[in-house]
């Protein structure tokens, strides 16, 4: 937990006054939402291989929620047409 507080303090150290106020507001909002405790629970769970509490979400997505590129999947089949960057003159030759 001490490391998280140190990281937060480093984040808050900003020379630009406008950005410093914005960061301070983000940290306060995160504290109000319990983000520090949530992150700490995730770190502990990862280090102990213990499952997270049912109501704890660290933004991790399931495999079903991921969007994969069609270029990376085996089902992608090129159309066989000329590449889009060729001129009509080049394709007629």
Steps between C-alpha positions, in 0.01 A plus 500: 500500500793728573624457141159606369509813713850581373387451140205731566729766645726477195195537276391810691842667465449713193647842420201615295241638745203417276612140450583469871143601592356258243714216636402585855132488401549161328670357808226628731230355272685168488526494879128571529429205268731266692747453218804485729353210699393329178849524351657380826264200505596418143871518577459277804289251305755488219784440742320234702309338212185556704183580306364853522182569688190463283427873503857604411568589140837625383383566147622161382315377198408145417610333179146533363511878551821552303479625146736318268620624167364310199854510359618290793228238478522187284162576344624811316500446125620777268258605227752436223444842347764759429638685799317823572808716441542405131374728222258369238771546235731263685234229539411500128858426386 
